[in-house]
Amino acid sequence: MDNLMGLLRIKVKRGINLAIRDVCSSDPYVVVNMAKQMATFNAMVVDFNWLKALCIVCEEYLNSFCDQLLLLSALAMASNLVLIDGLLQKLKTRVVKKDVNPEWNEDLTLSIADSNLPIHLTVYDHDTFSLDDRMGDAEFDIKPFIEAVKMRLEGLPDGTIITKVPASRTNCLSEESCVVLKDGKVVQDLCLRLRNVECGEVEIQLQWINVPGSRGLNMAY
């Protein structure tokens, strides 16, 4: 708790015109994680060593590191987990079958220790008998949102725009993003343009959750 600033709730709303990875559609889901930060909230974290040990036991059946990686990925998918930076973390949406304009409306919650680190979002196409295909990724900065939360403007009228983040070549925003007051809370809606793919956008919303006993936002890096 000493390093924890608070929790970032990311509402993954929907995907727009996502790429086709199957015959005529895709089975997309979204994975969210924070760059270089291992800790997550509302996530199941499993020691990576037990999977390595399993690979050693099965060594005579695994001819290469690629075979081991395939085994790890298969185990991760079987356990409904996501392999991220050497840890298995369950921080993803459900799979929406055969839909390139899926609606998830699911909350994913990250514990934040450093607000300077960007958030990564990746869309995958779920496959039953092979590794899941990537359907693009995006990255976004939470510093403007954090600065707005620190202003403590909850008493202003509902719908008040606190700050605006313009879309540019240096970010993944497909349009201007506004940090606003909604139902007495500071929220930010973002429409993210996916990279490394032929098409696709994902709409999300950010909301901050204070945690009693954490160091809070006033001691941000």
HULINCOR-V988443 format. One record per residue. N is the residue number from 1. RES is the residue in one letter. PSI is psi as a letter, one per 20 degrees, with the letter a starting at -180 (NA if undefined). Layout:
{{N & RES & PSI} {N & RES & PSI}}
This chain:
{{1 & M & i} {2 & D & h} {3 & N & i} {4 & L & p} {5 & M & h} {6 & G & a} {7 & L & p} {8 & L & o} {9 & R & p} {10 & I & o} {11 & K & o} {12 & V & o} {13 & K & f} {14 & R & r} {15 & G & q} {16 & I & p} {17 & N & l} {18 & L & r} {19 & A & q} {20 & I & p} {21 & R & i} {22 & D & b} {23 & V & g} {24 & C & j} {25 & S & a} {26 & S & r} {27 & D & m} {28 & P & q} {29 & Y & r} {30 & V & p} {31 & V & p} {32 & V & p} {33 & N & r} {34 & M & p} {35 & A & p} {36 & K & j} {37 & Q & p} {38 & M & h} {39 & A & p} {40 & T & q} {41 & F & q} {42 & N & k} {43 & A & q} {44 & M & o} {45 & V & p} {46 & V & p} {47 & D & p} {48 & F & h} {49 & N & h} {50 & W & h} {51 & L & h} {52 & K & g} {53 & A & h} {54 & L & h} {55 & C & h} {56 & I & g} {57 & V & h} {58 & C & j} {59 & E & h} {60 & E & i} {61 & Y & i} {62 & L & o} {63 & N & i} {64 & S & r} {65 & F & h} {66 & C & h} {67 & D & g} {68 & Q & g} {69 & L & h} {70 & L & g} {71 & L & g} {72 & L & g} {73 & S & h} {74 & A & g} {75 & L & h} {76 & A & g} {77 & M & h} {78 & A & h} {79 & S & j} {80 & N & k} {81 & L & r} {82 & V & p} {83 & L & o} {84 & I & o} {85 & D & l} {86 & G & i} {87 & L & q} {88 & L & o} {89 & Q & p} {90 & K & n} {91 & L & m} {92 & K & r} {93 & T & r} {94 & R & r} {95 & V & p} {96 & V & p} {97 & K & p} {98 & K & l} {99 & D & o} {100 & V & j} {101 & N & l} {102 & P & q} {103 & E & o} {104 & W & g} {105 & N & l} {106 & E & q} {107 & D & p} {108 & L & p} {109 & T & p} {110 & L & p} {111 & S & p} {112 & I & p} {113 & A & h} {114 & D & o} {115 & S & i} {116 & N & i} {117 & L & p} {118 & P & r} {119 & I & p} {120 & H & p} {121 & L & p} {122 & T & p} {123 & V & p} {124 & Y & q} {125 & D & p} {126 & H & p} {127 & D & q} {128 & T & g} {129 & F & j} {130 & S & r} {131 & L & q} {132 & D & p} {133 & D & q} {134 & R & q} {135 & M & k} {136 & G & r} {137 & D & r} {138 & A & r} {139 & E & q} {140 & F & q} {141 & D & p} {142 & I & j} {143 & K & g} {144 & P & h} {145 & F & g} {146 & I & g} {147 & E & h} {148 & A & g} {149 & V & h} {150 & K & i} {151 & M & i} {152 & R & m} {153 & L & k} {154 & E & i} {155 & G & i} {156 & L & r} {157 & P & q} {158 & D & p} {159 & G & i} {160 & T & p} {161 & I & p} {162 & I & g} {163 & T & r} {164 & K & q} {165 & V & o} {166 & P & q} {167 & A & q} {168 & S & r} {169 & R & i} {170 & T & i} {171 & N & r} {172 & C & j} {173 & L & p} {174 & S & i} {175 & E & r} {176 & E & p} {177 & S & p} {178 & C & p} {179 & V & p} {180 & V & r} {181 & L & p} {182 & K & o} {183 & D & k} {184 & G & j} {185 & K & q} {186 & V & p} {187 & V & q} {188 & Q & p} {189 & D & p} {190 & L & p} {191 & C & o} {192 & L & p} {193 & R & p} {194 & L & q} {195 & R & r} {196 & N & k} {197 & V & r} {198 & E & h} {199 & C & r} {200 & G & q} {201 & E & q} {202 & V & p} {203 & E & p} {204 & I & r} {205 & Q & p} {206 & L & q} {207 & Q & p} {208 & W & q} {209 & I & o} {210 & N & q} {211 & V & o} {212 & P & p} {213 & G & i} {214 & S & r} {215 & R & i} {216 & G & a} {217 & L & h} {218 & N & i} {219 & M & k} {220 & A & q} {221 & Y & NA}}
